[in-house]
Amino acid sequence: MNDATKDFIKQWLFKANEDLLVVERLTEYDIIATSSACFHCQQAVE
């Protein structure tokens, strides 16, 4: 695997982690933005 491919993968993993952080914030409290949380879960998985 070359360096460009590794960097590309790292960028996608960084974005997935950001989505997971958003999900954590959206589910911290009793009022949950369900559709937004689900959207970011889906994005992280993709």
Secondary structure per residue as TSV (DSSP state, phi and psi in degrees):
chain	resnum	aa	ss	phi	psi
A	1	M	-	360.0	129.6
A	2	N	-	-86.0	170.8
A	3	D	H	-63.5	-35.7
A	4	A	H	-64.0	-41.2
A	5	T	H	-65.8	-42.3
A	6	K	H	-61.0	-43.2
A	7	D	H	-64.1	-39.9
A	8	F	H	-61.1	-45.6
A	9	I	H	-63.9	-42.4
A	10	K	H	-61.1	-39.0
A	11	Q	H	-62.8	-44.2
A	12	W	H	-66.6	-37.8
A	13	L	H	-66.8	-36.4
A	14	F	H	-62.9	-44.3
A	15	K	H	-64.1	-40.4
A	16	A	H	-63.3	-40.5
A	17	N	H	-63.7	-40.0
A	18	E	H	-59.3	-43.2
A	19	D	H	-61.2	-41.1
A	20	L	H	-65.7	-36.1
A	21	L	H	-64.2	-39.1
A	22	V	H	-63.3	-43.3
A	23	V	H	-60.5	-42.6
A	24	E	H	-58.4	-44.1
A	25	R	H	-66.6	-41.3
A	26	L	H	-69.1	-19.7
A	27	T	T	-110.6	12.5
A	28	E	S	-70.4	-29.7
A	29	Y	S	-115.7	172.5
A	30	D	S	-63.1	-37.1
A	31	I	S	-84.8	114.2
A	32	I	-	-112.9	129.9
A	33	A	-	-81.4	82.8
A	34	T	H	-57.5	-48.8
A	35	S	H	-64.9	-37.2
A	36	S	H	-69.5	-41.3
A	37	A	H	-62.6	-43.7
A	38	C	H	-63.7	-40.5
A	39	F	H	-58.5	-48.1
A	40	H	H	-70.3	-31.0
A	41	C	H	-62.5	-44.7
A	42	Q	H	-62.7	-44.0
A	43	Q	H	-61.4	-42.0
A	44	A	H	-62.4	-39.8
A	45	V	H	-70.2	-40.0
A	46	E	-	-64.8	360.0
